[in-house]
Amino acid sequence: MSILKIAKRIVLVTVAIIFILIIIFWSLVIINNKNTAYLNINEHKAYQNTSYIIKNVNIVPMTKDTILLNKNVFIKDGIIELIGGNLPKADFPIIDGTNKFLSPGLIDMHVHVWDKYDLGLFLANGVTTIRNMWGMPLHLHLKKEINEHKIIAPTFFTATPKLTGPNDAGLDKKQIESPEQAKMLIKKYKKQGYDLIKTYAGLPENIFNAICEQAAASNLRIGAHPSNLVDYNYHFKPIFETVEHTEEIAQTALNFNITSHRIDSIVRFYLKNNTSHTPTLSVFHNIIDILNKEDDILKSRNATYMNQAFINFGSKNDLNRWKNDKKNDKNTLSRISNQHLEHLKILKRMHDMSVNIVCGTDAGIMFNAPGFSIHEELQYYKDAGLSNYEVLKTATINVSKVDKKYQNLGSIEIGKVANLLLLNDNPLINLETLKKPKIVFVQGRKLETSDLEIFKAKAKQRNNTIISTIRLLSGMLFN
């Protein structure tokens, strides 16, 4: 057989394989879309209505530490139109709120979304707004579907891919070689529709400067995982909307030398520059869970509610890492447990000095289940010494202070988006009631308890490992 014939045969076989793989991929896409059709607005008449009247409900406005008793709330086209006052004469569905409490929906400002099942799981836990902090093309697609009212989902914001420097390798990061490349990428990401920039640990100052400069020119702000190659204080510029992770204050800013005086020195930079802080305590506490449970954590509730492709891709690596650390150092568990307590101390001091703290959990990574994680996070704020009202502020009204794109969220006021929870108890007395909302409103669309239970069940039963793996790898390779 001639070399030419062999070459032709190789080309034909290669084309055939590619064609078969494309067919398999799109078959999986069709199956996956069918399996998540329970979120499709057009297929559920109940989800299409965005106007309601809630009568005789006790309102938790979150504008101050109070309850407004026996009020009427009129939601029109997904916006809070009226509170108290005369009810409209038009024929809108009426919900009896007698002896119930109406609270703003919860907001998680640091999550990682891997599929549509995650979106339903957030809603099932009362989370009506999320900020995705590891952007890929799949998130732009989800954002488009949400904004076009094709699927019912939390109000959705997404950061860009994780931007890092030339020496910080990893498939999960976008390495930038030069300031010129940094500016080009920011322009591209702005055009693609990302809502903010995510910076990461390996950015050198010259590239970071270029990112900040182009971010300002492109009207994009930054959510920063602090870089280890600049001073922690570098991150306090007007272009930064949040600085993430209390653990980075302990490790990067304070180098584990955690004293009240040194904490205060960091806090003053937050205050001077009006920068908000996202703690993500629950994901750090995940390390303690791993060290205690080891392989049994793979059978835990959190693991069963997560995207299995990401568990295979990332969570199992975390599990093996911390198992090895524990094997090599018998003090690992006590060290991590003590650091968690230091995080509570730092958080309390930041709160006492009036830093704007916004709830973020790092849901979706390690073994931090979407939606469930926010209730763990809020409990840690309670453990730190915050009152129920102060805890709830971090996941509601405090977010409206971060940036103008969030200003219509987080409180029950006329003109705000109707992202709301109808609760059986007063969350200012009992935070546990947030775990089981009677009704969730997201942009005025009503979800009953039965809907929320379906969302949980579907997320637990998801079988999309192959297509999620393809999407993860393609997202990392083609950002």
C-alpha positions in Angstrom: 0.0 0.0 0.0 1.4 3.4 -1.0 2.2 6.1 1.5 -0.5 8.3 -0.1 -3.2 5.6 0.4 -2.1 5.2 4.1 -2.3 8.9 4.6 -5.8 9.1 3.1 -7.0 6.2 5.2 -5.6 7.9 8.4 -7.4 11.1 7.4 -10.7 9.3 6.8 -10.5 7.4 10.1 -9.7 10.6 12.0 -12.6 12.4 10.4 -14.9 9.5 11.2 -13.8 9.5 14.8 -14.3 13.2 15.2 -17.7 12.9 13.6 -18.7 10.1 16.0 -17.4 12.1 19.0 -19.4 15.1 17.9 -22.6 13.0 17.6 -21.9 11.5 21.1 -21.4 15.0 22.5 -24.5 16.5 21.1 -26.5 13.4 22.1 -25.3 13.9 25.7 -26.2 17.6 25.4 -29.7 16.7 24.3 -30.1 14.2 27.1 -28.7 16.6 29.7 -31.1 19.4 28.5 -34.0 17.0 28.8 -33.0 16.0 32.3 -32.9 19.6 33.4 -36.2 20.6 31.7 -37.7 21.0 35.2 -36.0 24.4 35.2 -37.5 25.5 31.9 -39.8 28.5 32.4 -41.8 27.9 29.2 -42.7 24.3 30.2 -44.1 25.4 33.6 -47.0 27.7 33.6 -46.6 28.5 37.3 -43.1 29.9 36.7 -44.3 32.3 34.1 -46.2 34.6 36.4 -44.1 37.4 38.0 -46.9 39.4 39.7 -48.3 38.5 43.2 -50.0 40.1 46.2 -48.8 38.8 49.6 -51.3 39.8 52.3 -50.9 40.2 56.1 -47.2 39.1 56.2 -44.5 40.2 58.7 -41.7 41.8 56.8 -38.0 41.5 57.6 -36.9 44.6 55.5 -33.1 44.4 56.4 -32.9 48.2 56.1 -32.8 48.1 59.9 -33.2 45.6 62.8 -36.9 45.5 62.9 -40.1 43.6 61.8 -42.9 45.3 59.9 -46.1 43.6 61.2 -49.0 42.5 59.1 -48.2 44.3 55.8 -49.3 43.7 52.3 -46.7 43.4 49.5 -47.4 43.9 45.8 -45.0 42.3 43.3 -45.4 43.5 39.8 -43.4 42.1 36.9 -40.7 40.8 39.3 -40.3 44.1 41.2 -41.6 45.2 44.6 -44.2 47.7 43.6 -46.0 48.5 46.9 -45.6 47.8 50.6 -48.5 48.4 53.0 -50.8 51.0 51.4 -53.8 50.2 49.2 -53.7 47.0 47.2 -54.2 47.2 43.5 -57.7 46.4 42.1 -56.4 44.3 39.3 -56.8 40.5 39.5 -53.4 39.2 40.8 -52.8 35.9 42.6 -53.0 36.4 46.4 -50.8 34.6 48.9 -51.8 34.6 52.5 -48.8 35.6 54.6 -50.6 35.4 58.0 -48.1 34.5 60.8 -45.4 34.1 58.2 -42.2 36.2 57.6 -41.0 37.7 54.4 -37.3 38.1 54.1 -34.9 39.0 51.3 -33.5 36.0 49.4 -30.0 35.0 50.3 -27.0 36.0 48.3 -23.8 34.0 47.9 -21.0 36.2 46.6 -18.5 33.4 45.9 -19.6 30.2 44.2 -18.6 27.9 41.5 -21.3 26.6 39.2 -20.8 23.5 37.1 -24.3 22.8 35.7 -28.0 23.7 35.8 -28.6 21.3 38.6 -26.5 23.6 40.8 -28.8 26.5 40.0 -31.9 24.6 41.3 -30.0 23.5 44.4 -29.2 27.1 45.3 -32.8 28.1 44.9 -33.9 25.1 47.0 -31.8 26.5 49.9 -33.2 30.0 49.6 -30.2 31.4 47.6 -31.7 33.8 45.0 -28.5 35.6 43.8 -25.1 34.1 43.1 -21.7 35.5 41.9 -19.8 32.8 40.1 -16.0 33.3 40.7 -14.4 31.0 38.1 -15.8 31.9 34.8 -15.8 29.8 31.6 -17.8 29.9 28.4 -20.5 27.6 29.9 -21.3 30.4 32.5 -21.8 32.9 29.7 -24.3 30.5 28.2 -26.1 30.0 31.5 -26.2 33.8 32.0 -27.8 34.2 28.6 -30.4 31.6 29.3 -31.2 33.2 32.7 -31.3 36.7 31.4 -33.6 35.7 28.5 -35.9 34.1 31.1 -35.5 30.6 29.6 -34.7 28.9 32.9 -35.6 29.6 36.4 -32.4 30.3 38.4 -30.8 32.7 40.9 -30.0 36.2 39.7 -26.6 35.4 38.1 -23.3 37.3 37.9 -20.1 35.7 36.6 -16.5 36.6 36.9 -13.9 36.0 34.2 -11.5 33.0 34.2 -9.0 33.1 37.0 -6.2 35.5 35.8 -2.7 34.7 37.1 0.9 35.3 36.1 3.3 33.4 33.8 4.8 31.3 36.6 1.6 30.1 38.2 0.7 27.1 36.1 -2.5 25.1 36.2 -5.3 24.1 33.9 -7.8 26.0 36.2 -6.0 29.3 35.6 -5.4 31.7 32.7 -1.7 32.5 32.7 -0.9 36.0 31.4 2.6 36.6 30.0 2.6 40.4 29.6 0.8 43.6 30.4 -0.2 43.9 26.7 -1.8 40.4 26.8 -3.6 41.4 30.1 -5.2 44.4 28.4 -6.2 42.4 25.4 -7.9 39.8 27.5 -9.9 42.3 29.6 -11.2 43.9 26.5 -12.2 40.4 25.2 -13.9 39.4 28.4 -15.8 42.6 28.6 -17.1 42.1 25.0 -18.0 38.5 25.9 -20.2 39.6 28.7 -18.4 38.8 32.0 -19.6 40.9 34.9 -16.3 41.3 36.8 -12.7 40.2 36.7 -11.3 37.4 38.9 -7.6 37.9 39.8 -5.6 35.1 41.3 -2.5 34.3 43.4 0.3 34.5 40.9 0.0 38.0 39.4 3.1 40.1 39.4 2.8 43.8 39.8 3.4 44.9 36.3 0.7 42.6 34.9 -1.6 43.4 37.8 -1.2 47.1 37.1 -2.2 46.6 33.4 -5.3 44.6 34.6 -6.4 47.4 36.9 -5.8 50.0 34.2 -7.8 48.2 31.5 -10.5 47.2 34.0 -11.1 50.9 34.8 -11.2 51.7 31.1 -13.6 48.8 30.4 -15.9 49.6 33.4 -15.2 46.2 35.0 -14.4 45.8 38.7 -12.3 43.1 40.3 -13.0 40.4 42.8 -9.5 39.5 44.1 -8.1 36.3 45.4 -5.0 38.1 46.8 -1.8 37.7 44.8 1.3 36.5 46.6 3.5 38.6 44.4 2.3 42.0 45.6 1.7 43.4 49.1 -1.7 42.5 50.5 -2.3 46.3 50.6 -2.1 46.5 46.8 -5.6 45.1 46.6 -7.2 48.3 48.1 -7.9 50.4 45.1 -11.3 51.7 43.9 -11.3 49.1 41.1 -11.6 46.2 43.6 -15.2 45.4 44.7 -14.2 42.6 47.0 -11.1 40.9 48.4 -11.8 37.2 49.0 -11.0 34.7 51.8 -10.4 35.4 55.4 -7.7 32.7 55.4 -5.7 34.9 53.1 -5.6 37.6 55.8 -4.3 35.0 58.2 -1.8 33.5 55.8 -0.8 36.1 53.3 -1.4 39.5 55.0 -0.4 38.5 58.6 1.8 35.5 57.9 0.1 33.6 60.8 1.3 36.3 63.2 -2.2 37.1 64.2 -2.5 39.8 66.9 -5.2 42.4 67.5 -2.9 45.2 66.5 -1.9 43.5 63.2 -5.5 42.7 62.4 -6.4 46.3 62.9 -3.7 47.4 60.6 -5.3 45.4 57.8 -8.8 46.4 58.6 -7.9 50.1 58.3 -7.1 49.5 54.6 -10.5 48.0 54.1 -12.2 51.0 55.7 -10.0 53.6 54.1 -10.8 52.3 50.6 -14.4 51.1 51.3 -13.5 47.6 50.1 -15.8 44.7 50.9 -14.6 41.4 52.3 -15.9 37.9 51.4 -14.9 35.4 54.1 -15.5 31.9 52.6 -15.1 30.2 56.0 -17.1 27.2 55.1 -14.7 25.9 52.4 -11.8 26.2 54.8 -13.8 24.3 57.5 -14.2 21.6 54.8 -10.5 20.7 55.5 -11.5 19.8 59.1 -14.3 17.6 57.7 -11.8 15.9 55.4 -9.3 15.3 58.2 -12.1 13.9 60.4 -13.9 11.7 57.8 -11.2 11.0 55.3 -12.6 8.7 52.6 -16.0 8.6 54.2 -16.5 12.2 53.1 -17.2 10.8 49.6 -20.4 9.4 51.1 -21.4 12.6 52.9 -24.5 14.6 52.1 -22.4 17.4 50.6 -20.6 15.1 48.3 -23.8 13.5 47.0 -25.2 16.9 46.1 -22.2 18.0 44.1 -21.2 17.7 40.4 -19.3 14.4 40.3 -17.1 15.5 37.4 -15.7 18.2 39.7 -15.3 15.8 42.6 -13.2 13.6 40.3 -11.3 16.6 38.9 -10.6 18.6 42.1 -12.2 17.4 45.3 -10.5 14.0 45.3 -7.1 15.8 44.9 -8.0 17.9 48.0 -9.0 14.7 49.9 -5.7 13.0 49.1 -3.6 16.1 49.9 -5.1 16.5 53.4 -5.0 12.8 54.1 -1.3 12.8 53.3 -0.7 15.9 55.4 -2.4 14.3 58.3 -0.3 11.1 57.8 2.9 13.1 57.8 2.0 15.5 60.6 -0.1 14.4 63.5 -0.8 18.0 64.4 -2.5 18.9 61.1 -6.0 18.6 62.5 -5.3 20.8 65.5 -3.5 23.3 63.4 -6.3 23.7 60.9 -8.9 23.8 63.7 -7.0 26.5 65.5 -6.7 28.5 62.3 -10.5 28.3 61.8 -10.8 29.9 65.2 -8.4 32.6 64.2 -10.6 33.3 61.2 -13.6 33.8 63.5 -11.5 36.2 65.5 -10.5 38.2 62.4 -14.0 38.3 61.1 -15.4 39.6 64.4 -12.8 42.3 64.5 -13.6 43.3 60.9 -17.3 43.5 61.7 -16.7 45.5 64.9 -14.7 48.0 62.9 -17.5 48.3 60.3 -15.9 46.5 57.3 -18.6 45.6 54.8 -18.7 41.8 55.0 -20.6 39.9 52.2 -21.4 36.3 52.5 -19.4 34.0 50.2 -18.9 30.3 50.6 -16.8 28.9 47.7 -19.7 26.5 47.1 -19.0 23.9 44.4 -15.4 23.1 45.2 -13.8 20.7 47.7 -16.9 19.2 49.4 -18.8 22.4 49.7 -22.3 21.7 48.4 -24.2 24.5 46.5 -26.9 26.1 48.6 -26.3 24.0 51.7 -23.0 25.8 52.2 -24.6 29.2 52.9 -26.3 27.9 56.0 -22.9 26.6 57.3 -21.2 29.9 56.4 -23.8 32.0 58.2 -23.5 29.8 61.3 -19.8 30.5 61.4 -20.5 34.2 61.4 -22.9 33.5 64.4 -20.1 31.6 66.1 -17.8 34.6 65.6 -20.2 36.7 67.7 -22.5 38.4 65.2 -26.2 38.8 66.0 -28.8 37.1 63.8 -29.5 40.5 62.2 -25.8 41.1 61.6 -25.4 37.6 60.2 -28.3 38.1 57.8 -27.1 41.4 56.6 -24.0 39.7 55.1 -26.2 37.7 52.8 -28.7 40.4 52.0 -28.4 44.2 52.2 -24.6 44.4 52.6 -24.3 43.1 49.0 -26.1 46.2 47.7 -23.3 48.3 49.0 -20.6 46.5 47.0 -21.3 47.8 43.5 -24.1 49.5 41.5 -24.9 46.2 39.7 -26.1 44.8 43.0 -27.9 47.9 44.2 -31.5 46.5 43.6 -30.9 43.4 45.7 -30.8 42.5 49.3 -33.7 44.3 51.0 -37.5 44.6 50.9 -38.1 48.1 49.6 -40.2 49.5 46.8 -38.3 49.2 43.5 -36.1 46.3 44.6 -36.0 43.0 42.7 -38.5 40.5 44.2 -36.0 37.9 45.3 -37.8 36.9 48.5 -38.3 34.1 51.0 -41.6 33.4 52.8 -40.6 31.8 56.1 -42.4 30.0 58.9 -40.4 31.7 61.6 -38.6 35.0 62.3 -35.0 34.7 61.0 -33.9 37.5 63.4 -34.7 35.0 66.2 -34.2 31.7 64.4 -31.7 31.4 61.6 -32.6 27.8 61.1 -35.8 28.8 59.4 -33.8 30.0 56.4 -33.0 26.3 55.6 -36.6 25.5 54.8 -38.4 28.4 53.1 -42.1 27.9 52.5 -41.9 29.8 49.2 -39.0 31.2 47.3 -39.6 34.1 44.9 -36.9 34.7 42.3 -37.5 37.8 40.2 -41.1 37.5 41.1 -41.4 33.8 40.1 -42.9 31.7 42.8 -41.4 28.3 43.9 -43.4 26.2 46.3 -41.9 23.7 48.8 -42.7 20.9 46.4 -40.7 22.6 43.6 -37.7 23.0 46.0 -37.8 19.4 47.0 -37.8 18.4 43.3 -34.8 20.6 42.7 -32.9 18.9 45.5 -33.8 15.4 44.3 -32.8 16.2 40.7 -29.4 17.6 41.8 -28.8 14.5 44.0 -29.7 12.2 41.1 -27.8 14.0 38.4 -25.9 11.7 36.0 -23.9 14.1 33.9 -20.2 13.3 34.7 -19.1 12.8 31.1 -20.6 15.9 29.6 -19.5 18.0 32.7 -16.0 16.7 32.2 -16.0 17.7 28.6 -17.3 21.1 29.4 -14.8 21.6 32.2 -11.8 20.6 30.1 -13.0 22.6 27.1 -13.6 25.6 29.3 -10.1 25.4 30.7 -8.4 24.9 27.4 -10.3 27.6 25.4 -10.7 30.5 27.8 
